[in-house]
């Protein structure tokens, strides 16, 4: 994996490094947690506690589920409740914390409203997604949020 080498070349330029890897697209054969631990150990050689690796698993789209209320404005469908849409279209089963296949759920909702999976659409949702630790149930998201909050604690006086 080349991420730690790229980060190593920037150790004098930045205060922190965050390496985010999509597990399903990585070709890794070891479990996601082991890949994350190995990458974190490699980063720590140069960065100590100023760097972290986050291996996104199951997929990034699971993180976007937390921006559910913003899908309506993205697809110009006033009143759309993304969670209900996913439930009505068998992507989100009753009692489940998230859709069984978040990527298919997001892509299907976008396609049903004549939108495509794209960087600008994902950026729109990501800018509106919550960074509350309870906004997403995936361990990779929780690790991502706790890492950022560890480096950049919330301002207690902020509104």
N, C-alpha and C positions, 0 to 999 in steps of 0.2 A: 504494500500500500504506500502510495506516494505522499499522502497527507502530512504525516509527521516530518518528512524531509522538507516539504514546502514551508511548514510552520517553523522548522529549525532555522531556515534561511531568514526568517523575519523576527527572530527573538529580540533583537536589539531595537527594532522599530516600534513594537507594540507592547502594551501592558499585559494583554491577555490574548489567548488563542482558543478558538472553539472549532473543533473539527466535527462536522456533521456528515455522517455516512448513511446512505440508504442501504440497509442490509440486503433487501431483495435485489437490488441492482448491482451489488458489489461483487458477486461471484464468490463470496466467502463460503467456506464449507464448515467452519467452526461455528458453534452457537453464537448468537448476537452478543450475549453478555460477555463471552470470552473475547470476541473481537474488540468490543469496547474496552475491556480491561487491558488488552495488549496495546491498543492504540494509546490509551491513557498513560500506561507505563512508559511507552516510547516518548510521548510528549513530555512527561515529567523529567526526563533526563536533562532537558534543556530549560524547560519552563517552570519546573517545580510545581507549585500549586496554582500557577497562573494560566494553566491550560487544561482543557478537558476534551474528551471525545464523547460524542453522543451518537450511538448507532440506532437509527430510526427503524423500529420494528413494531408493528407489522409494516406500516407504510406511512408516509407523510400525510396522506389524505385523512388518516385517523385524527391527526392534529387539527385539520380544518373542520372536522365535524363540530368542534367547539364554536365555530363561527356561524353555526346554523342559521341564526336570525338574519345574517347578512346575505344569504343566498338570494333572498327575494329582491333586494336592490341590484344585485349583480345581474340577475336574469330578467330584470324589469317585470317582475310578477308580484305586484302589490298584494299583500296578504298571504303570500306563500309561507307556509310553515314547513321548512325543510325536513324536520323530524317526522312530521305527519306524512309528508310525501314519501319519505323513505319507508315508513311503516306500511303505507298503503300500497307500495310497490314491492313489498317483501324483501327490502334490504335490511330493515331494522326489526328484529323480532321482539315481541313483548318480553320485558324483563331484562333484555340485554343492555349492557352499558354503552354499546356502540354498534353500528352495522357490522355484520359478519365480514363483509368485504368492503371496507371504506373506500378503496379506490374505485371499485365498480359503482358504488353508491353515488359518489361525487360525480363521476363521469356520466352516469345515467341521468342524474338531475340536470346537469349542464346540457346534455344532448337533447333532453326533452324540451328544453327551452331555447334550443338553437344556439347554444354556446359550445365552445370547444375547451378542452383542457389546454391551458396556455399559461405562460409565465405571467402575463398581465392579470389574468383572472385569478390565479393563485396568489399573486401579490396583493390584489384587492382584498381577498379574504384574509390573508395573513396579517395585513395591517389592522384588521378589525377583530381578529381572534384575541381572546382573553389570555393573559399570562397568569391567571389565577391557577394555583396548583390543582384545583379541583375541576378545571375546565376540560380536562381530558384524562381518561383513565389509563392511558398507556404508560408503562414505566419509562420509556424513552422521553416522553414529554415531561413527566415529573422530574426526571434527571436534568433535562434542559432548563426548566424553570428554576430548580433549586440551584443549579450552577450559576445562572445569571443573577439570582437574588443573593447568592453568596458573594459574588464579585461586586454587585451593584445593589446594595440593600435599598428597599423602597424608602422614600423620604416620608417619615411619620407625619410631617406637616403638609404633605401634598394633599390636594382635594381628592 
